[in-house]
């Protein structure tokens, strides 16, 4: 494995700084990919040696386990962004914030909402990331994936089944490599003003000073998950190092030493108590990753 070019490997690697909850998780192997050739070579090796693997984006919107007896793959080096007229093509390892900035720098509009999404392009497409009533599929044209036979395929947006925070890519053994977006002409100063306004509102209402993974539950129709959780008296509720934020009840934060189980148990408690008190079955927005 060490002889493969285009990758770097860390053994018994800490994932604490690779997930936004800052869960102190460990993986047997952490493989950081710099080239497509390196990715294909390492996947061939892992498949031949029956080593399980998981593609990790920016570690946002997920709850990971405390240990993974396999290989975590990061597409760090696949992060190029190219802009031509109103078309942007970017590799899967690029961050959503970088994509948003590139669009505004070229006076394009439609991705301002993505400026503070702490995810990669690949992960955001698989999970159909969104904010402010917009989503990544609004401007997506097509993607390139590496399929189960390690062949590159081009897939049009229309071929991907998608809904709120979900796509059928989650059920396919494919890896997103690249995405193409089509945007409208805009005005950089107007876009930046919108971004500044939204940033001020986020700072005022969300616990951005503590590790979290964003909104825990989806908002029920005509209501807000945060309002229900607060009304259930759960603000400040703690299990181990995990706590329901006192600033916004639909956030769970890591107060310093939260484990994966602390967070998962607190999610279950909140779900159960809201169901008992209000007969509302909150739907989890975050994804619980089970590596066993």
C-alpha positions as CSV (number, residue, x, y, z in Angstrom):
1,X,0.0,0.0,0.0
2,X,2.9,2.4,0.8
3,X,4.2,2.0,-2.8
4,X,1.1,3.5,-4.4
5,X,1.7,7.0,-5.7
6,X,-0.8,9.8,-5.5
7,X,-1.9,9.0,-1.9
8,X,-0.6,9.4,1.7
9,X,-1.3,7.0,4.5
10,X,-1.6,7.5,8.3
11,X,-1.9,4.5,10.5
12,X,-4.1,4.5,13.6
13,X,-5.2,8.0,12.7
14,X,-7.2,10.3,14.8
15,X,-10.4,11.6,13.1
16,X,-11.1,14.2,15.8
17,X,-10.3,17.1,13.5
18,X,-12.0,15.5,10.5
19,X,-15.6,15.6,11.9
20,X,-17.4,18.7,12.9
21,X,-18.7,17.2,16.2
22,X,-15.0,16.7,17.1
23,X,-15.6,13.1,18.2
24,X,-12.3,11.6,19.2
25,X,-12.6,8.7,16.8
26,X,-9.8,6.6,15.3
27,X,-9.3,4.7,12.0
28,X,-6.9,1.9,11.3
29,X,-5.9,3.7,8.1
30,X,-6.4,7.3,6.9
31,X,-5.7,7.6,3.2
32,X,-5.5,11.1,1.7
33,X,-5.8,11.1,-2.1
34,X,-4.0,13.6,-4.3
35,X,-4.7,12.2,-7.8
36,X,-7.5,10.2,-9.5
37,X,-4.9,7.5,-10.4
38,X,-4.0,7.2,-6.8
39,X,-7.6,6.8,-5.8
40,X,-8.2,4.0,-8.4
41,X,-5.0,2.3,-7.3
42,X,-5.8,2.3,-3.6
43,X,-9.3,1.2,-4.2
44,X,-8.0,-1.8,-6.2
45,X,-5.7,-2.6,-3.4
46,X,-8.3,-2.4,-0.7
47,X,-10.8,-4.5,-2.7
48,X,-8.1,-7.2,-3.4
49,X,-7.2,-7.4,0.3
50,X,-10.8,-7.2,1.6
51,X,-10.2,-4.0,3.6
52,X,-13.4,-2.1,4.2
53,X,-13.3,1.6,3.4
54,X,-15.4,4.7,3.7
55,X,-15.2,8.0,1.8
56,X,-15.3,10.9,4.3
57,X,-16.0,14.4,3.1
58,X,-15.7,17.2,5.6
59,X,-17.3,15.2,8.4
60,X,-20.2,17.5,8.7
61,X,-23.9,16.5,9.2
62,X,-22.8,13.1,10.4
63,X,-22.2,11.2,13.7
64,X,-19.3,8.8,13.3
65,X,-18.4,5.8,15.5
66,X,-15.5,5.9,17.9
67,X,-13.4,3.4,15.9
68,X,-13.2,2.2,12.3
69,X,-11.3,-1.0,11.6
70,X,-10.7,-0.1,8.0
71,X,-9.6,2.7,5.7
72,X,-11.0,6.2,5.8
73,X,-10.5,7.9,2.4
74,X,-10.3,11.7,2.0
75,X,-10.3,13.2,-1.5
76,X,-8.2,16.2,-0.3
77,X,-6.2,16.7,-3.5
78,X,-9.2,16.5,-5.8
79,X,-10.2,20.1,-5.2
80,X,-9.8,22.0,-8.5
81,X,-12.5,24.6,-9.4
82,X,-12.8,26.0,-13.0
83,X,-15.1,28.7,-14.1
84,X,-16.0,29.4,-17.8
85,X,-18.7,31.9,-18.5
86,X,-21.6,30.8,-16.3
87,X,-20.5,27.2,-16.0
88,X,-18.5,25.9,-13.0
89,X,-16.8,22.5,-12.9
90,X,-15.2,21.4,-9.6
91,X,-13.8,18.3,-8.2
92,X,-15.4,16.4,-5.3
93,X,-12.9,17.3,-2.6
94,X,-13.4,21.0,-3.0
95,X,-15.3,22.7,-0.1
96,X,-18.7,24.2,-0.7
97,X,-17.5,27.6,0.7
98,X,-14.8,27.7,-2.0
99,X,-17.3,26.9,-4.7
100,X,-19.6,29.7,-3.4
101,X,-16.7,32.2,-3.3
102,X,-15.5,31.2,-6.9
103,X,-19.1,31.9,-8.2
104,X,-19.3,35.3,-6.6
105,X,-15.8,36.3,-7.7
106,X,-17.0,35.7,-11.3
107,X,-20.3,37.7,-10.7
108,X,-22.4,34.5,-10.8
109,X,-25.4,34.1,-8.5
110,X,-27.2,31.0,-7.1
111,X,-24.7,29.6,-4.7
112,X,-24.5,32.3,-2.1
113,X,-26.4,30.0,0.3
114,X,-23.5,27.5,0.2
115,X,-20.9,29.9,1.7
116,X,-21.2,28.5,5.2
117,X,-21.9,24.9,4.4
118,X,-19.0,23.0,6.0
119,X,-19.0,20.2,3.5
120,X,-17.2,19.0,0.4
121,X,-18.8,19.1,-3.1
122,X,-19.0,15.3,-3.2
123,X,-20.6,14.8,0.2
124,X,-23.0,17.7,-0.4
125,X,-24.2,16.2,-3.7
126,X,-24.7,12.7,-2.1
127,X,-26.7,14.3,0.7
128,X,-28.4,17.0,-1.4
129,X,-27.1,19.8,0.9
130,X,-29.1,23.0,1.1
131,X,-30.0,26.1,3.1
132,X,-32.4,29.1,2.9
133,X,-34.9,27.0,0.9
134,X,-32.3,26.2,-1.8
135,X,-30.3,23.0,-2.5
136,X,-27.3,21.9,-4.5
137,X,-29.5,20.2,-7.2
138,X,-31.0,23.6,-8.1
139,X,-27.9,24.5,-10.2
140,X,-26.3,21.1,-10.7
141,X,-26.1,19.9,-14.4
142,X,-24.2,16.6,-14.2
143,X,-21.6,14.7,-12.2
144,X,-18.8,12.3,-12.8
145,X,-18.6,9.2,-10.6
146,X,-16.3,6.2,-10.2
147,X,-18.6,3.2,-10.4
148,X,-18.3,-0.2,-8.7
149,X,-16.0,-1.4,-11.5
150,X,-13.7,1.7,-11.0
151,X,-14.9,3.1,-14.3
152,X,-15.7,6.8,-14.8
153,X,-19.3,7.5,-15.6
154,X,-21.0,10.8,-16.5
155,X,-24.5,11.1,-14.9
156,X,-27.0,13.9,-15.7
157,X,-28.9,15.5,-12.8
158,X,-32.2,14.1,-14.2
159,X,-30.9,10.5,-13.8
160,X,-30.4,11.0,-10.0
161,X,-33.4,10.6,-7.7
162,X,-33.3,13.3,-5.1
163,X,-35.4,14.8,-2.4
164,X,-34.9,16.9,0.7
165,X,-31.4,16.1,2.0
166,X,-31.4,12.8,0.2
167,X,-30.3,11.2,-3.1
168,X,-30.2,7.6,-4.4
169,X,-26.5,8.0,-4.6
170,X,-26.4,7.0,-0.9
171,X,-27.5,3.5,-2.0
172,X,-25.0,3.2,-4.8
173,X,-21.4,2.0,-4.6
174,X,-20.2,5.0,-6.5
175,X,-17.8,7.8,-5.6
176,X,-18.5,11.3,-6.8
177,X,-15.4,12.7,-8.6
178,X,-16.6,16.0,-10.2
179,X,-19.7,18.2,-10.6
180,X,-20.8,20.8,-13.1
181,X,-23.0,23.7,-12.2
182,X,-24.8,26.3,-14.4
183,X,-25.5,29.6,-12.7
184,X,-27.1,33.0,-13.6
185,X,-25.2,36.2,-14.1
186,X,-25.2,38.3,-10.9
187,X,-23.5,41.1,-9.1
188,X,-20.6,40.4,-6.7
189,X,-21.4,43.2,-4.3
190,X,-25.1,42.2,-4.0
191,X,-24.1,38.6,-3.4
192,X,-21.6,39.7,-0.7
193,X,-24.2,41.9,1.0
194,X,-26.6,38.9,1.2
195,X,-23.8,36.7,2.6
196,X,-23.0,39.3,5.3
197,X,-26.6,39.6,6.3
198,X,-27.0,35.9,6.7
199,X,-23.7,35.5,8.6
200,X,-24.9,38.1,11.2
201,X,-28.2,36.2,11.7
202,X,-26.3,32.8,12.0
203,X,-24.0,34.3,14.6
204,X,-26.9,35.7,16.6
205,X,-29.0,32.4,16.6
206,X,-26.6,29.4,16.3
207,X,-24.0,28.0,18.7
208,X,-21.1,28.5,16.2
209,X,-18.5,28.7,19.0
210,X,-19.0,25.0,19.9
211,X,-18.5,21.8,17.9
212,X,-21.7,20.5,16.3
213,X,-23.0,19.1,13.0
214,X,-25.7,21.7,12.3
215,X,-29.4,21.1,12.7
216,X,-30.2,17.7,14.2
217,X,-33.8,17.3,13.1
218,X,-35.7,18.4,10.1
219,X,-38.4,21.1,10.7
220,X,-41.9,19.5,10.8
221,X,-44.4,21.0,8.4
222,X,-45.6,24.4,9.7
223,X,-43.4,24.2,12.8
224,X,-39.8,24.3,13.9
225,X,-37.9,21.4,15.6
226,X,-36.1,23.9,17.8
227,X,-39.3,25.3,19.2
228,X,-40.6,21.8,20.0
229,X,-37.4,20.7,21.7
230,X,-37.3,23.9,23.7
231,X,-40.9,23.5,24.7
232,X,-40.1,20.0,25.9
233,X,-37.7,21.6,28.4
234,X,-34.6,20.1,26.8
235,X,-32.4,23.1,26.3
236,X,-29.2,22.5,28.2
237,X,-29.9,18.7,28.6
238,X,-26.7,16.8,28.8
239,X,-25.6,13.2,28.3
240,X,-21.9,12.8,29.0
241,X,-20.2,15.5,26.9
242,X,-23.1,16.1,24.6
243,X,-25.6,18.9,25.3
244,X,-28.7,20.3,23.7
245,X,-27.5,23.9,22.9
246,X,-28.9,26.6,25.1
247,X,-28.7,29.0,22.2
248,X,-30.6,26.9,19.6
249,X,-32.4,23.8,20.8
250,X,-32.1,22.0,17.4
251,X,-28.3,21.9,17.8
252,X,-26.4,19.3,19.9
253,X,-23.0,20.5,20.9
254,X,-19.9,18.8,22.1
255,X,-18.9,20.5,25.4
256,X,-15.4,19.0,25.3
257,X,-15.3,15.2,25.5
258,X,-18.5,13.9,23.9
259,X,-18.4,10.4,22.5
260,X,-20.3,9.0,19.6
261,X,-22.6,7.2,22.1
262,X,-23.2,10.4,24.1
263,X,-24.5,12.2,21.0
264,X,-26.5,9.3,19.7
265,X,-28.2,8.7,23.1
266,X,-29.0,12.4,23.4
267,X,-30.6,12.3,19.9
268,X,-32.7,9.4,21.0
269,X,-33.8,11.1,24.2
270,X,-34.8,14.3,22.4
271,X,-36.7,12.3,19.8
272,X,-38.5,10.2,22.4
273,X,-39.5,13.2,24.6
274,X,-40.8,15.3,21.8
275,X,-42.9,12.4,20.5
276,X,-44.3,11.7,24.0
277,X,-45.2,15.4,24.7
278,X,-46.3,16.6,21.3
279,X,-47.0,13.4,19.3
280,X,-44.5,14.8,16.7
281,X,-42.2,12.2,15.2
282,X,-39.1,14.3,14.4
283,X,-37.1,13.2,11.4
284,X,-33.3,13.0,11.8
285,X,-31.4,15.4,9.5
286,X,-28.0,14.2,10.5
287,X,-26.7,10.8,9.4
288,X,-25.5,8.3,11.9
289,X,-22.6,6.3,10.4
290,X,-22.3,2.7,11.6
291,X,-19.0,1.2,10.6
292,X,-19.5,-2.2,12.3
